[in-house]
C-alpha cells in the first residue's frame, strides 16, 4: 500500500476501487464483458453485485481476473449474489456481510486504515427499506474518525433529474434514501461520464428508462484522506449497468512527462486579492 525511500516522506500508492452490477456471470458473453471491463479499468478492489453464482463457481474468476483474494455472498436461487475481489498485497479485514453488502477495512503500512463497503440495494420498492436499515446499522458500528467509502448499486435515485422516462419516483422514496445517507454522514462523491448508470432494454420513446442507480458516497474523513479522488461512470460492456470506478489519487494514477511536478497548493495564494473570485468562478 505504501512505499518509502530513505530521507523521503511516505507516498501512498494510488488505488482504484470499482463497483459494478454485472447482471449475472452465467454465460460466455457476460464473462467476456467482465474480463474486458477489468482489463480496461485495472481495479485493485472489485465489487460485483448480481453475480447469480455461488462461491464455488466464482473461484475461477479470482484467477481469470488476476486477483489474489475474494469474499463472497452466494446467490439465492437464480438471483442476487455479491463478491469482492482484491489484489495480492492489499491487506483487508472483513467486518461483516449480507445479501446487500460486504463491509471491510483496508489496512495500510504504519497502522492507518479506511473502510470500504460494497452495496447492493433492493430492487422492489416495498423492500428498499432493508438497504437503508443495513446502512444505518453499519453506521452504528462505525468507529469515529475512520475514513469510510461506500459504492455500488443502491437501486434508488437521490434527485428527480437522475431519472429519465417511465413513471416518476415518489418524493418519499428519494427522501428515505437521503435520510439514510445523512444518518450515516455519507455524501455523494459526484462523477465524470454518463449521468445514467442503468437503462432498460427499450431504445426510445416513453418505455425507455434511464436512471442513476449506481454511485459512490463517503464521509468527510475519507474525502480528507484522498482529496485528489475521482469517480468515473464507465462503459456498460455486457451489463445494463455502468461500472463506477473510484480513483483515490488521480494525479498519481496519470502518467506524467519525466521530470514534471504534480500540482501543489501554495498557501501564499490566499493572500492574492482575486483569489476568492477565481475559486468561486471555478
N, C-alpha and C positions, 0 to 999 in steps of 0.2 A: 504493500500500500504506500509506503514512504521510502525515500532513499536519502542518504546523507553522505556528503563528502567532507573530508577534514577541512575545518575552517569555514564551512558554508552552512546556512540555515537549512532546516528540513524542508524539502519540497514534497508536497502531496501529489501522488500520481493522479492525473485526471481519470475519471471513471464514467462509463455510460451505463445507465440503468434503463432497460426497456420493458414496457408492459404492453401486452397485445392479446386481444381476444382472437385466437387463431381459428375459431369456428370448426374445431374438430381436426384430428390428425389421422383419420382412419382410411385415407386414400392417397394414392401416389401424388396427385396434384397438390393436395394440402401439404404433403411432406416437402415437395419441391418448393412450394411457396415459403415454407418456414426456413428451409436451408438458404434460399435466395435472400430472404429478409436478414438472416443472421450474417450472411456473407457481406451484405451491404452495410448493416448497422454495426457489426462487431461489438455487440453488447457484452459487458463484463458481468452484469446481473440481468437475467432474462426471466420475466414473469409472464407465464402464459395462462390464460383462462379459457374455459370451454374446450378442454383438450379431448374430452369424450374417451379418455383412456385411463387405465389403472397404472400403478407403479411398475408392474412387470413389463408392460408394453412401452412404458416411457424410458426404460433403461437404455434402449438402443439410441434414443435421441441425445442422451448425455454424451455418447461417443460421436455421433454424427455432427453435433453442434460444437464439439471441441471443448466441452465443459467438464470440469472435474467433479462437480458435486450437484446434488439436487435434493429438493424436498417436495413431496407430492401429497395432494389430497385426491383420492380416487374419484372417478366419475360415479354417479348414481344412475344405474340403468344405462340409458343411451345419451344422457345429458350431463352437463356440468364437468367438473374435473379441473383442478388448477395445479400448477407446478412452478417452482422457481429453480433455475439453474444458475450456478455461478462458477467462475473460472478458478483454477488452481491458484493458490497463493493469496486468495481473498479469505480472510478469517471471519466466519459467520457463526452466530449463535442463534438457534431457533428459540423464539419466545412462545408462540402459540400458532395454531392453525385451525381452520374450519372450512366448510364448503365455500365460504365467502371471503376468506383471507388467508394469507401466510405472513406472519409477522416475525421479523428477525432483526438482530443487531449486527452491524458491520464494525469489527474491531480493528483499530489502526495501531501501528507501532507507536509506542510511547504511552499507551493506555487510553487514548481518546476513542470515542465511539459515536456512532449515529444509527438511527433506527430507520428501517425500510419496511413498509407494509404494502404487499400487493393485494389489491381488492378486486372482487368480482360481485357486483351488485345483483339484486334480484330483478328479473325481467318483468314479472307480473306486478301490476300496480298494488294489489292488495297485500303483497309480500315485501314491498320495498322497505318498509319499516325495519325489517330484520337487519338490513345492512347498516342502517343508522344506529340501531342498538349495538351492533358489533363495534362500530367506530367509537361510540360513547364508552363502551366497556374497555376498549383499548386505551382510551384517554385516561380512564380511571386507574389504569395500571402503569401509566407513563411516569417516568422519573423526571422531575423538573430539571430543565436546563439541557436535556439531551436533544440534539437535532433530530427531527422526525420528518420523513418523506413518505407520502402515500401516492400510489399510482395504479391505474388500471381502468377497468370498465365499471364505472359506477352505475351504469344503466339509468341515468337520470340527468337532466339538464339543470343548470343554475338560473338561466335567464331565457326569456321567450325568444330572443334573437338567435339562440343556439339550436332552434328547431325550424325546419322549413318543410312545408307540406303536411298533409294529414290533419288530424284533429288536434287543436292546441292543447297543451298540457295545462291542467288546473294550477292556479297560482299556489294553492295549498301544498301541492306536491313539490314545487320548487322551494317553497318556504321550509318544508321539513328537511330537505337536503341542506339548505343554507344554515338552518339552526344546528344540524349535526356538525357541520364544519366549524361553526362558531364555537360550539361547545368544546370541540377538540383543539381550538385555536390553530386551525389549519386554513391557509389562504391559497387560492388558485394561483398557480405559477405562470399562467399565460401560455403562449405557444407561438411558434412560427409554422407556416404551412397552411393547409386547408382547415378552416374552422370546423367543418363537419367530419367527425371521425367515424360515423356509421351512416350507412344508407341502405335502403331496402332494394329489392331486385327490380323494381319499376324504374324505367329510364326517363319518363317525362310525364307531365300532367299532374293532377291533384294526387294520384296514388303514390307519386314519387316523394319519399320522405327522407330527409337528411337531418341528423342530429349530432350534437357534440356530447357523446356519452362517455368518452374516454378522456382522462385528464390526469395531471399531476398536481398535488397540493402539498404544502409543507408549512411547518411552524417557523417562527421568526429566528429561532436558533439555527435551523438548517440553512435558511437564506443568509444568515450572517456567516456561517461556516463556509458556504460556497457562493460568494457574491457574484461570481462570473458564470453562474449556471445558464443553461439554455434548454428550453423544452421545444421539441420538434414533432409535429404530426407527420408521420412518414407515409409511404405508399401502401395501399391496401394489400397488394400481392393477391393471394388466394382468398383471403377473408373479406367479409363485408365491413370489417373494422380496420381502421388505420392503427399501426403501432405508435405508441407515444414514447419517445426517447428523451431521457434527461441526461444532459452532459453536465458534470459537476463543475468543470473549469474549462470554459470554451477556448480561451486563448492558448492554453497548453495543449488542447486537442487539435489545434490547427498548425499545420506545417508553416514554419517561418523561413525567410531567407536567412542564410547563415550570417550570424553576427547581428541580426536585428534584435531590438529590445522590446519586450512586451509593454503594453500600456500600463502606466502607474499614475495614481492620483497624487498631485502635489498640493500640500496644504496651503502654500502661498497663493494658489489660485483664488482662494476665498477672499483675499484682500483686494482683488480686482473689482473695480466699480461695476462692471457689467456682468459679473459672474452670475448673479441671481437671474438676470434676464436671459442669459444664454441657456441656463439649466431649464427655466420654465418653458422657453421656446422648444427645446429638445423634447 
